């Protein structure tokens, strides 16, 4: 596990909602530094929104910066300066020009932020965007942020918790049954038994992190019109609907497969609290259409809260200085709200 080279396994405690949020620097050549400065400018007057950055102080020339030695110092510093917990081996970077030599620092920032949340030093982890291809030369062997952080959350010698990606934006909450895979591989993936697990994790997170006492979930169909009783495909009949029936028998409120062209409108109308989409694009298209710049990626199923902007490194925008901070600001707000719900549920 990569953490072993950086720090010891932290003790695990419940994190109070008043703790500052830990923000990883992300790829320093991407949009992360610029949206971080913009987020601090937007939020610093509200100490309840306090966060600190784990990264290189020189990345933030557009705002006052104050170096901190521990997360406990962040709230006092936040109203007057961006609190930065510095990492070693800082490098000069040019916006829009990724540098493989920054990979170790990127990984260290994610690892330390996760350690702080697990140890009860931070209320949640918020991650700035990374380019995972840049990290492979430094021992990074995960599909992305989500799987890496899940691995960091695993107690020594135990399997990592199963993470579920949920996107929120435009009034929707959408969890994904499959993420980055060819469409041809989706039916086989859905048949591996994942749907009940994903639904249970989503149901539990809606109660614990979102404050919804009796969540109402919907499965999308995989095929057009949810298969039309098997005439356009049998995945609904053979995989999705049996999973829904099993979950209802366990007391979880969830629909059979609903047509993908109407279920999101049903959710917006209040029929469902969250939709579980069968494919990446099926779930992200409605969220990004409704809220292209303010969407948030939340990882469910972890012992900590983790959110991130729903976009990538945006190298071109970073080079041009035209980045938009909306999604990071929304991710910070979402992390704070989820921490508050989790703290109330733990009380």
MARMAR-883573 format. One line per field, with one value per residue (C-alpha): x, y, z; residue number from 1; residue in three letters. Coordinates in steps of 0.05 Angstrom, whole numbers, padded with zeros to 5 digits. Example, Ala and Ser with C-alpha at 12.3 -4.5 7.8 and 13.67 -1.06 7.14 Angstrom:
2
X 00246 | 00273
Y -00090 | -00021
Z 00156 | 00143
num 1 | 2
residu ala | ser
end
This chain:
347
X 00000 | 00028 | 00013 | 00065 | 00120 | 00090 | 00061 | 00035 | -00036 | -00079 | -00129 | -00201 | -00249 | -00314 | -00299 | -00340 | -00370 | -00335 | -00266 | -00233 | -00235 | -00172 | -00162 | -00109 | -00071 | -00086 | -00043 | -00005 | -00003 | -00078 | -00136 | -00127 | -00086 | -00129 | -00196 | -00168 | -00150 | -00219 | -00254 | -00216 | -00234 | -00307 | -00310 | -00258 | -00307 | -00345 | -00302 | -00351 | -00327 | -00254 | -00209 | -00134 | -00093 | -00041 | 00009 | 00064 | 00054 | 00083 | 00025 | -00022 | 00008 | -00059 | -00081 | -00048 | -00018 | -00001 | 00037 | 00008 | 00039 | -00025 | -00099 | -00116 | -00088 | -00131 | -00195 | -00159 | -00118 | -00174 | -00207 | -00142 | -00102 | -00105 | -00078 | -00027 | 00003 | 00067 | 00095 | 00168 | 00203 | 00164 | 00174 | 00162 | 00106 | 00076 | 00000 | -00022 | 00044 | 00041 | 00106 | 00117 | 00164 | 00104 | 00073 | 00102 | 00075 | 00006 | 00002 | 00029 | -00025 | -00081 | -00051 | -00041 | -00111 | -00141 | -00098 | -00122 | -00195 | -00186 | -00150 | -00205 | -00162 | -00203 | -00278 | -00274 | -00228 | -00239 | -00194 | -00171 | -00168 | -00110 | -00084 | -00075 | -00032 | 00020 | 00023 | 00036 | 00111 | 00106 | 00073 | 00001 | -00037 | -00110 | -00163 | -00170 | -00178 | -00237 | -00204 | -00139 | -00174 | -00214 | -00149 | -00120 | -00181 | -00169 | -00143 | -00077 | -00085 | -00159 | -00193 | -00210 | -00283 | -00323 | -00330 | -00390 | -00387 | -00446 | -00454 | -00497 | -00519 | -00579 | -00624 | -00603 | -00565 | -00539 | -00498 | -00461 | -00465 | -00407 | -00357 | -00301 | -00312 | -00334 | -00409 | -00398 | -00371 | -00429 | -00478 | -00425 | -00405 | -00477 | -00485 | -00429 | -00475 | -00456 | -00525 | -00550 | -00483 | -00484 | -00557 | -00543 | -00483 | -00524 | -00583 | -00538 | -00502 | -00567 | -00587 | -00520 | -00490 | -00551 | -00601 | -00655 | -00688 | -00724 | -00689 | -00726 | -00681 | -00690 | -00652 | -00647 | -00655 | -00596 | -00636 | -00682 | -00750 | -00722 | -00722 | -00797 | -00811 | -00751 | -00765 | -00705 | -00659 | -00664 | -00616 | -00675 | -00712 | -00652 | -00607 | -00636 | -00707 | -00687 | -00636 | -00690 | -00737 | -00681 | -00669 | -00743 | -00746 | -00691 | -00732 | -00698 | -00744 | -00722 | -00757 | -00750 | -00712 | -00741 | -00732 | -00669 | -00704 | -00755 | -00728 | -00686 | -00747 | -00783 | -00727 | -00730 | -00804 | -00791 | -00808 | -00738 | -00682 | -00627 | -00620 | -00572 | -00550 | -00524 | -00469 | -00424 | -00453 | -00525 | -00515 | -00470 | -00507 | -00567 | -00525 | -00477 | -00533 | -00569 | -00507 | -00445 | -00400 | -00429 | -00431 | -00399 | -00369 | -00380 | -00350 | -00399 | -00382 | -00320 | -00307 | -00292 | -00327 | -00295 | -00319 | -00287 | -00303 | -00338 | -00285 | -00214 | -00148 | -00170 | -00098 | -00120 | -00163 | -00107 | -00058 | -00107 | -00128 | -00201 | -00218 | -00285 | -00285 | -00360 | -00351 | -00297 | -00338 | -00398 | -00354 | -00331 | -00402 | -00424 | -00369 | -00387 | -00461 | -00447 | -00400 | -00456 | -00506 | -00457 | -00442 | -00516 | -00528 | -00469 | -00493
Y 00000 | 00068 | 00099 | 00054 | 00095 | 00161 | 00151 | 00102 | 00075 | 00125 | 00108 | 00112 | 00157 | 00193 | 00261 | 00320 | 00365 | 00427 | 00402 | 00436 | 00400 | 00371 | 00392 | 00357 | 00400 | 00355 | 00361 | 00427 | 00440 | 00433 | 00475 | 00456 | 00516 | 00567 | 00539 | 00531 | 00605 | 00624 | 00579 | 00611 | 00680 | 00659 | 00625 | 00655 | 00702 | 00642 | 00605 | 00547 | 00534 | 00528 | 00483 | 00474 | 00453 | 00398 | 00419 | 00468 | 00540 | 00572 | 00546 | 00600 | 00668 | 00702 | 00699 | 00708 | 00642 | 00619 | 00555 | 00511 | 00454 | 00416 | 00415 | 00444 | 00511 | 00517 | 00548 | 00606 | 00621 | 00612 | 00681 | 00718 | 00670 | 00604 | 00552 | 00507 | 00446 | 00441 | 00379 | 00367 | 00369 | 00426 | 00438 | 00498 | 00483 | 00517 | 00517 | 00471 | 00433 | 00369 | 00346 | 00272 | 00295 | 00323 | 00254 | 00237 | 00302 | 00290 | 00220 | 00245 | 00299 | 00249 | 00201 | 00252 | 00282 | 00212 | 00198 | 00262 | 00245 | 00174 | 00201 | 00251 | 00312 | 00332 | 00331 | 00304 | 00298 | 00341 | 00323 | 00369 | 00336 | 00290 | 00259 | 00187 | 00170 | 00218 | 00177 | 00108 | 00116 | 00128 | 00062 | 00085 | 00025 | 00045 | 00064 | 00131 | 00172 | 00132 | 00064 | 00093 | 00127 | 00064 | 00025 | 00077 | 00068 | -00007 | -00029 | -00065 | -00134 | -00124 | -00115 | -00045 | -00023 | -00024 | 00048 | 00074 | 00137 | 00184 | 00248 | 00304 | 00366 | 00400 | 00369 | 00298 | 00245 | 00191 | 00130 | 00089 | 00014 | 00014 | 00068 | 00066 | 00005 | -00010 | -00017 | -00088 | -00106 | -00076 | -00135 | -00183 | -00134 | -00124 | -00200 | -00205 | -00190 | -00117 | -00086 | -00107 | -00085 | -00017 | -00006 | -00024 | 00024 | 00079 | 00068 | 00070 | 00133 | 00170 | 00158 | 00172 | 00227 | 00260 | 00257 | 00219 | 00171 | 00128 | 00132 | 00117 | 00089 | 00074 | 00028 | 00051 | 00000 | -00018 | -00024 | 00027 | 00030 | -00015 | -00073 | -00071 | -00137 | -00170 | -00151 | -00103 | -00141 | -00186 | -00154 | -00121 | -00187 | -00230 | -00183 | -00116 | -00133 | -00195 | -00151 | -00101 | -00155 | -00181 | -00111 | -00098 | -00163 | -00133 | -00071 | -00024 | 00018 | 00011 | 00006 | -00045 | -00020 | 00046 | 00074 | 00116 | 00171 | 00185 | 00162 | 00225 | 00269 | 00226 | 00238 | 00313 | 00311 | 00279 | 00207 | 00181 | 00207 | 00176 | 00138 | 00081 | 00085 | 00024 | 00060 | 00120 | 00164 | 00145 | 00175 | 00234 | 00262 | 00287 | 00313 | 00351 | 00377 | 00406 | 00432 | 00429 | 00470 | 00455 | 00379 | 00341 | 00271 | 00237 | 00170 | 00127 | 00067 | 00094 | 00105 | 00178 | 00230 | 00246 | 00294 | 00324 | 00369 | 00333 | 00350 | 00336 | 00374 | 00424 | 00437 | 00484 | 00526 | 00527 | 00553 | 00605 | 00626 | 00613 | 00559 | 00558 | 00544 | 00527 | 00452 | 00456 | 00505 | 00458 | 00399 | 00436 | 00453 | 00382 | 00354 | 00401 | 00383 | 00309 | 00315 | 00350 | 00296 | 00241 | 00275 | 00282 | 00209 | 00188 | 00229
Z 00000 | -00019 | 00048 | 00082 | 00050 | 00075 | 00143 | 00194 | 00194 | 00232 | 00286 | 00264 | 00301 | 00286 | 00254 | 00282 | 00230 | 00257 | 00236 | 00176 | 00109 | 00079 | 00006 | -00035 | -00085 | -00145 | -00207 | -00196 | -00270 | -00276 | -00253 | -00179 | -00155 | -00190 | -00167 | -00097 | -00094 | -00122 | -00071 | -00013 | -00038 | -00042 | 00026 | 00073 | 00107 | 00135 | 00185 | 00184 | 00112 | 00134 | 00094 | 00087 | 00027 | 00029 | -00024 | -00044 | -00018 | -00081 | -00122 | -00094 | -00111 | -00120 | -00047 | 00021 | 00044 | 00114 | 00127 | 00181 | 00219 | 00233 | 00214 | 00282 | 00260 | 00198 | 00225 | 00259 | 00196 | 00145 | 00151 | 00136 | 00091 | 00054 | 00103 | 00069 | 00101 | 00061 | 00027 | 00014 | -00053 | -00083 | -00157 | -00201 | -00250 | -00310 | -00315 | -00370 | -00375 | -00333 | -00303 | -00284 | -00229 | -00191 | -00185 | -00116 | -00088 | -00117 | -00087 | -00020 | -00016 | -00027 | 00023 | 00078 | 00069 | 00076 | 00137 | 00169 | 00158 | 00184 | 00246 | 00262 | 00245 | 00184 | 00175 | 00104 | 00044 | -00018 | -00076 | -00132 | -00201 | -00221 | -00285 | -00264 | -00325 | -00296 | -00232 | -00259 | -00256 | -00181 | -00163 | -00174 | -00200 | -00190 | -00241 | -00207 | -00144 | -00119 | -00117 | -00089 | -00030 | -00016 | -00013 | 00035 | 00080 | 00087 | 00156 | 00153 | 00124 | 00105 | 00039 | 00016 | 00025 | -00040 | -00064 | -00103 | -00145 | -00137 | -00178 | -00152 | -00190 | -00219 | -00166 | -00181 | -00142 | -00189 | -00168 | -00221 | -00228 | -00278 | -00293 | -00344 | -00387 | -00459 | -00468 | -00493 | -00424 | -00384 | -00386 | -00359 | -00305 | -00283 | -00277 | -00226 | -00167 | -00159 | -00163 | -00093 | -00063 | -00097 | -00077 | -00004 | -00001 | -00034 | 00013 | 00075 | 00051 | 00036 | 00108 | 00141 | 00097 | 00066 | 00124 | 00085 | 00135 | 00084 | 00017 | -00047 | -00102 | -00175 | -00221 | -00293 | -00348 | -00391 | -00455 | -00488 | -00453 | -00399 | -00449 | -00463 | -00428 | -00460 | -00532 | -00534 | -00487 | -00427 | -00377 | -00341 | -00334 | -00317 | -00276 | -00256 | -00234 | -00194 | -00157 | -00142 | -00116 | -00070 | -00043 | -00030 | 00009 | 00053 | 00066 | 00016 | -00026 | -00098 | -00165 | -00219 | -00280 | -00304 | -00374 | -00377 | -00417 | -00362 | -00295 | -00284 | -00295 | -00244 | -00194 | -00206 | -00194 | -00125 | -00137 | -00123 | -00077 | -00121 | -00186 | -00197 | -00270 | -00307 | -00346 | -00337 | -00392 | -00376 | -00307 | -00322 | -00382 | -00343 | -00285 | -00330 | -00375 | -00314 | -00279 | -00322 | -00275 | -00207 | -00205 | -00148 | -00146 | -00078 | -00059 | -00020 | 00022 | 00057 | 00131 | 00113 | 00071 | 00004 | -00050 | -00111 | -00170 | -00226 | -00278 | -00296 | -00294 | -00348 | -00371 | -00427 | -00381 | -00330 | -00382 | -00405 | -00335 | -00350 | -00299 | -00263 | -00188 | -00183 | -00178 | -00125 | -00084 | -00090 | -00069 | -00007 | 00012 | -00001 | 00043 | 00099 | 00095 | 00093 | 00153 | 00192 | 00175 | 00194 | 00260 | 00277 | 00261 | 00304 | 00364
num 1 | 2 | 3 | 4 | 5 | 6 | 7 | 8 | 9 | 10 | 11 | 12 | 13 | 14 | 15 | 16 | 17 | 18 | 19 | 20 | 21 | 22 | 23 | 24 | 25 | 26 | 27 | 28 | 29 | 30 | 31 | 32 | 33 | 34 | 35 | 36 | 37 | 38 | 39 | 40 | 41 | 42 | 43 | 44 | 45 | 46 | 47 | 48 | 49 | 50 | 51 | 52 | 53 | 54 | 55 | 56 | 57 | 58 | 59 | 60 | 61 | 62 | 63 | 64 | 65 | 66 | 67 | 68 | 69 | 70 | 71 | 72 | 73 | 74 | 75 | 76 | 77 | 78 | 79 | 80 | 81 | 82 | 83 | 84 | 85 | 86 | 87 | 88 | 89 | 90 | 91 | 92 | 93 | 94 | 95 | 96 | 97 | 98 | 99 | 100 | 101 | 102 | 103 | 104 | 105 | 106 | 107 | 108 | 109 | 110 | 111 | 112 | 113 | 114 | 115 | 116 | 117 | 118 | 119 | 120 | 121 | 122 | 123 | 124 | 125 | 126 | 127 | 128 | 129 | 130 | 131 | 132 | 133 | 134 | 135 | 136 | 137 | 138 | 139 | 140 | 141 | 142 | 143 | 144 | 145 | 146 | 147 | 148 | 149 | 150 | 151 | 152 | 153 | 154 | 155 | 156 | 157 | 158 | 159 | 160 | 161 | 162 | 163 | 164 | 165 | 166 | 167 | 168 | 169 | 170 | 171 | 172 | 173 | 174 | 175 | 176 | 177 | 178 | 179 | 180 | 181 | 182 | 183 | 184 | 185 | 186 | 187 | 188 | 189 | 190 | 191 | 192 | 193 | 194 | 195 | 196 | 197 | 198 | 199 | 200 | 201 | 202 | 203 | 204 | 205 | 206 | 207 | 208 | 209 | 210 | 211 | 212 | 213 | 214 | 215 | 216 | 217 | 218 | 219 | 220 | 221 | 222 | 223 | 224 | 225 | 226 | 227 | 228 | 229 | 230 | 231 | 232 | 233 | 234 | 235 | 236 | 237 | 238 | 239 | 240 | 241 | 242 | 243 | 244 | 245 | 246 | 247 | 248 | 249 | 250 | 251 | 252 | 253 | 254 | 255 | 256 | 257 | 258 | 259 | 260 | 261 | 262 | 263 | 264 | 265 | 266 | 267 | 268 | 269 | 270 | 271 | 272 | 273 | 274 | 275 | 276 | 277 | 278 | 279 | 280 | 281 | 282 | 283 | 284 | 285 | 286 | 287 | 288 | 289 | 290 | 291 | 292 | 293 | 294 | 295 | 296 | 297 | 298 | 299 | 300 | 301 | 302 | 303 | 304 | 305 | 306 | 307 | 308 | 309 | 310 | 311 | 312 | 313 | 314 | 315 | 316 | 317 | 318 | 319 | 320 | 321 | 322 | 323 | 324 | 325 | 326 | 327 | 328 | 329 | 330 | 331 | 332 | 333 | 334 | 335 | 336 | 337 | 338 | 339 | 340 | 341 | 342 | 343 | 344 | 345 | 346 | 347
residu unk | unk | unk | unk | unk | unk | unk | unk | unk | unk | unk | unk | unk | unk | unk | unk | unk | unk | unk | unk | unk | unk | unk | unk | unk | unk | unk | unk | unk | unk | unk | unk | unk | unk | unk | unk | unk | unk | unk | unk | unk | unk | unk | unk | unk | unk | unk | unk | unk | unk | unk | unk | unk | unk | unk | unk | unk | unk | unk | unk | unk | unk | unk | unk | unk | unk | unk | unk | unk | unk | unk | unk | unk | unk | unk | unk | unk | unk | unk | unk | unk | unk | unk | unk | unk | unk | unk | unk | unk | unk | unk | unk | unk | unk | unk | unk | unk | unk | unk | unk | unk | unk | unk | unk | unk | unk | unk | unk | unk | unk | unk | unk | unk | unk | unk | unk | unk | unk | unk | unk | unk | unk | unk | unk | unk | unk | unk | unk | unk | unk | unk | unk | unk | unk | unk | unk | unk | unk | unk | unk | unk | unk | unk | unk | unk | unk | unk | unk | unk | unk | unk | unk | unk | unk | unk | unk | unk | unk | unk | unk | unk | unk | unk | unk | unk | unk | unk | unk | unk | unk | unk | unk | unk | unk | unk | unk | unk | unk | unk | unk | unk | unk | unk | unk | unk | unk | unk | unk | unk | unk | unk | unk | unk | unk | unk | unk | unk | unk | unk | unk | unk | unk | unk | unk | unk | unk | unk | unk | unk | unk | unk | unk | unk | unk | unk | unk | unk | unk | unk | unk | unk | unk | unk | unk | unk | unk | unk | unk | unk | unk | unk | unk | unk | unk | unk | unk | unk | unk | unk | unk | unk | unk | unk | unk | unk | unk | unk | unk | unk | unk | unk | unk | unk | unk | unk | unk | unk | unk | unk | unk | unk | unk | unk | unk | unk | unk | unk | unk | unk | unk | unk | unk | unk | unk | unk | unk | unk | unk | unk | unk | unk | unk | unk | unk | unk | unk | unk | unk | unk | unk | unk | unk | unk | unk | unk | unk | unk | unk | unk | unk | unk | unk | unk | unk | unk | unk | unk | unk | unk | unk | unk | unk | unk | unk | unk | unk | unk | unk | unk | unk | unk | unk | unk | unk | unk | unk | unk | unk | unk | unk | unk | unk | unk | unk | unk | unk | unk | unk | unk | unk | unk | unk | unk | unk | unk | unk | unk
end
